[in-house]
Amino acid sequence: MTDISAIDTRSEHTALRASPEYLTRTEVAREVGRAAQSVGSVGIPLGQWTARGDWATLSEEARALAGTRALELLDTALAELTTARARLADTVATDQAGDPG
């Protein structure tokens, strides 16, 4: 004997995953995740610039280049985060506007 409630739940779940809202939320979540990961790319040149650990022997010129690279990466990360945040805010606002209750 098949449990009807399990079928309903499974079909509801399948329908949810196929819905445009779910697909949009998944896409936005991935975008935010990628943007957040780009922040991590700043760590190595930042460590080089500050001459931490193994990078203590870098020349002043190499540290200056690393500082410039850290700024470039940080600017890129901030732009990506700003875009991802705006998209998330728009999606949340759209979800709330469409929610009757």
KATA-V369914 format. One line per field, one symbol per residue. phi: phi as a letter, one per 20 degrees, with the letter a starting at -180 (. if undefined). psi: psi as a letter, one per 40 degrees, with the letter a starting at -180 (. if undefined). burial: # if it has 24 or more other ideal C-beta (glycine too) atoms within 12 Angstrom, else .. Layout:
# KATA-V369914
phi: ???
psi: ???
burial: ???
This chain:
# KATA-V369914
phi: .efffffgfffffffffefgffffffffffffffffffffffgffffffemelfefeffffffffffffffffffffffffffffffffffffffffeefb
psi: hhhddddddddddddddeidddddddddddddddddddddeddddddddefibeedeiiddddddddddddddddddddddddddddddddddddddehe.
burial: ...........................#..##..#..#...#..##.##................##..#..#...#..##..#..##..#..........
